Amino acid sequence: MNRPSDSDMPTEMTLEDALAYATRLHRIGEIDAAETLYKRVLEAVPEHPDALGFLAIARHQRGFSEEAIELLRRSAELRPNAPGVWINLGNILLDLGRFELAGEAYEHSLQFDDSNPGLYSNLGVLRRAQGRLDEAEAAYRRALELDRKDIDAHNNLGNLLAGTGRIEEAVKHYCESIALMPTNPAARKMLGYAYCMLGRIDEAVQYYRAWLREEPDNATARHHLAACSGEDVPERATDGYVESVFDSFAESFDAKLSALTYRAPELIAEAVARRFGDAAHELDILDAGCGTGLCGPLLSPHARTLTGIDLSQPMLAKAQGRRSYDRLIKAEITSFLETSVQASYDLIVSADTLCYFGALKAVLAAARHSLRSPGSLIFTVEMTSEDAAPETGYRLATNGRYQHSRQYVCAMLQAAGFATTTTEEVVLRTEGGKPVAGLLVSADTDPPPGH
């Protein structure tokens, strides 16, 4: 399908017609064209509250969240009693992890309209991120009182219940969500995961097989069937699976990780500081699997240049808004490293990305190819014992992520040509109320002086 250009857009339109046309373009994903029209409306009427609000959403989707907040605040000043403006402001603040301000925006919206189920569902996400689980559950249940067919509320409540060990209750809400939208991948994935958490592995396997019969090419169903059955386990997650996971929740990624007390970027930054000392803008750095760019602000003080790569375009759009990266590239890590100019980087980091790789030989060899001498690779992986993965050194867990043994990681780094390796057992995040054990790994291309 050809994208609309400026020449395609009607020239004789009222402001309201132009705005309506822009929102239609926005809904079908033509953000560039929609932005152009929003800006044209604002050239004619600089204080048009709807145009300011819609432009804010577009700018946030493209990663320019601070600009979006300012646009929404201008819109709210012009029309302070419009609940939708406050909801959108709360959503962006929630996504940025500014929980107190997000709560104020949602509460402000409730003053004008307390009958919006979507608002209560979002409020539940916020309260869960703040650890206020009783309030989160109450918000989700209020959303369902207002609309029993609210798929997001069923999914969110299911996730909260699963995270607090109330798996049987969670299953009911996942089933409700699937009944309302049979092709909803988020609910389908979580229902299978819930069966696994209940120890009902055979049912999970049957469930994923039935899903695959309906959708033979579904990457999510195929990956999780392998995780639950242990059959046909791939050496790494497919590009299609990784993209489907991260494209689907790019908007809420940061908030969800905050709720899980996610520590990988902080751990990476601490390891970089130990290895390189005071930040001096001296290093050419690659952030491999940069996601929304959480590592960017932590790495940029050390960087002469900072490049981020990721498979998810929506994630890269969010990373762009952090303004920490010199380049952002959509690419698969191994192929990018293998085809990059040899000895391009002083430092490669990868926070919680190699958990989508089982076999590490190729990606670690490609990283060594891309590093200078001296140079360093610093990354995290989820950890398993040697006994749990005696043949391969890794296993695909039922949550769909790979876990690696310390011995395997060290052996693959040595095989790739790294001179020294240090590993540290860490907690990467909490999941289901339990700590997720991981390894923080630092590997150098050259031995330290004196060795």
Buried (B, 14 or more C-beta within 10 A) or exposed (E): EEEBEEEEBEEEBEBEEBBBBBBEBBEEEBBEBBBBBBEBBBEEEEEBBBBBBBBBBBBBBBBBBBBBBBBBBBBBEBEEEBBBBBBBBBBBBBBBBBBEBBBBBBEBBBEBBEEBBBBBBBBBBBBBBBEBBEBBBBBBBBBBEBBEEBBBBBBBBBBBBBBBEBBEBBBBBBBBBBEBBEEBBBBBBBBBBBBBBBEBBEBBBBBBEEBBEEBEEBBBBBBBBBBBBEEEBBBBBBEBBBBBBBEBBBBBBBBBBBBBBBBBBBBBBBBBBEBBEEBEEEBBBBBBBBBBBBBBEBBBBBBEBBBBBBBBEBBBBBBBBBEBBEEBEEBBBBEBBBEBEEBBBBBBBBBBBBBBBBBBEBBBBBBBBBBBEEBBBBBBBBBBEEEEBEEBBBBBBBBBBBBBBBEBBBBBBBEBBBBBBBBEEBEBBBBBEEEBBBBBBBBBBBEEEEE
